[in-house]
Each structure stands twice: as C-alpha cells, then as structure tokens.
Amino acid sequence: MDKDQGKTGGVKGYLTKRRLCVVGFIMLLFFSFGFGVGVGFVWYTSNDTGLDAPIKISSTMSNNTQDLDDFHKVNLLRRSDVLTMTLWFAPIVWEGTYNSEILNEQFRQRNVTVGLTVFAIKKYVVFLKKFLETAEMYFMVGHRVNYYIFTDRPEEVPEVVLKEGRKKVVLPVQNYPRWQEISMRRMEMISNFFQQRFINEVSYLVCVDVDMRFNDQVGVEILSDLFGTLHPGFYAAERQSFTYEHRPASQAYVPSDEGDFYYAGGFFGGTVMEVYKLTKKCHEAMMVDKANGIEAIWHDESHLNKYFVYHKPTKILSPEYLWDDDMGRREILKKRRFLAVRKNHAAIRNK
Ligand code: 48C
C-alpha cells in the first residue's frame, strides 16, 4: 500500500488494517463491559435473596413494600411511622427498632454495671418505694445495677428486696428551700460523686426523676456514650415551639435558629465520663446564672437542652422512655416504659 495512500486515502485508507484491529478490540471491550453492567443492573434490581442483597432504593419501593415478606419487613423497614435516625446518625430508640436478645448478649459479655441516679429530697421520698419496686421489674433486668439514692432523709428510704447483682447506695445530701433549686442542684451532686464513686463502680450512668414508675422494659438498648430523651410534650413539635431559654443573658440561651430536639430533664445518661462532663458543665452554667441574678426558664432542663445543642447525643430515646398519660395515648407509642406518677404538687413540693 502506497505510503500516501496510507496517509491521504478515503475512510478505507484511514482505517488501515492495524487501526481496524485496535478499533475492533476497543469495541469488544466496550461491548463486554456494557454487557457486564447490564447483567449487574438486572441482578441488582431483581436479586431477591436475603439481607445481603442491596436494598432496592427505587421509587417503586414505597408501593411494593406490601410484596416484602415479614422477614424483610422486620429487617429492612423496621419502623416507617417514626423518625429513627438523626442527621448526625444517632439512632432514635423506638419499640421495633432493636433486638433485645442480641443487645443483652453483647452487654452481658462486657459485664457492665449500670448506675441509676435518683433524687428523693424532702417529701419526694414518698415516691421511692414504687420507683424501686418497678425498677426491679423492668430496669436493666439480668444486668448489674447500682441504685444511687440521693436524699436528705436516709432513714426514710424504704426497704425493697433487690435481685442478685443489684444494690442500693444511699447518699445523704443537703436540701434546699425551693424545689427549683433542688432540681438544679442534681447536676452538682452527680458531678460531685464522679471521683469518689462512679468512675470506680459503674460503666454507665442513667439519671432520672423519682416521681415516676417503670411500666415496661428499659434495657441496655438505651446505653450509649451520651443519650437524651425526647420530651413527651414536644416530640412532634417544630423548633420554634421548643421552650428553650431564649434570653441571651442566661448561660442556657439557645438562639432561635439553633437546636434539634427538645429533651426532657427527667431522663438522660451515658458513660460515666460523658455524664461527668455534662453535669459539671451544666452546674457551672447554673452558678454563673445565679451570680448574674437569672434562672433559666426550665431550670436544669434548660441547661441540659443547651448542652445537647452543642454536644450532640450519640443516641436519643423516644417518648416511650418518659411519658405522662395526661398527654393521652399515641398510636406511635407501642410501649410506655417510664411513666409520670400522679402527684399533688402542693402536698409535696417545698415540704
Ligand atoms: O427530690 C426532689 N425534691 C423536691 O422537693 C423537688 C424535686 N426533687 C427531685 O427533682 C425529684 O427527683 C424530682 O423528680 C426532680 C424534679 N422533677 C420534677 O419535679 C418533675 N418530675 C418535673
């Protein structure tokens, strides 16, 4: 073949034999690659073997879920009626979103002890009996538990039979004239026992109100580095209705365009170290407010909410974990695990 021909000939001339082979090879490559992709896509969308198959994210998912068998519904969908994960990937714990057997086995292997702190100061000692009896029935059943009971009336702490691996530690503390002060001082009193007891005796701390009773299982599913509980009055509310402290003069101030959820002051916890950091920070903030002659709108609960805005919880408990039947029953509440006890405020507060 003339060299010019090779250079200047028509299409035929351009497509020399060598070039034909290269083009043919490239086309073969593309074809086989394309074929492979096609097969993969067909497999991907039609594969219906077990959990290891990629979860179909096509829009048809929503209208063919009734086709999913029970196994898939439990393991893929869990709950589709409630929010189960935050934007920072913290799980929100609802009935049906976890497997107790798996979690209990994990924690039994870790041989953890869980501390439950509760304050029964002045007349609130009357709540202890029901609190402890129901905790024995439902709280961390099968695991080691230390009940830390902070009270100014140690002699009035009731005798309650405790199961194996569970013990009662009565911590005498001072009282205060106002119930708001008592509520707020809990942060200080918890942080004070960090060094002396908690760091050596337990792995996790769960800090709760005493005018409550356990009504269903509260187990290791709640445990995480740092957790809070959605307040029953605000779990479905918009941010602007949250009763955060909005006065910039207070250390509990949360700007109106910040905040994720409204957390209840009556149920929070985490590892001993994380709870120490939280309670110390909240106590210090309350002391600054006190020196400035201001008290946050909802006392320690306001400071807890402020803390959680800037120290995101690693797990959030649903209102199953702190409910008040005065708020009625909700379809989404498959369980009411920790319930407010009826009380006559006049009869027990500041008494
Ligand atoms: O132990 C007391 N005694 C009081 O006179 C007032 C409050 N308290 C503690 O602070 C109890 O542990 C209460 O549960 C807690 C504040 N929370 C409440 O009074 C309602 N559960 C909101």
Residues whose N, C-alpha, C, O or C-beta is under 5 A from the ligand:
A	BS01	48C	F119 A120 I121 K122 Y124 W179 I182 S183 V208 D209 V210 D211 I348 R349 N350
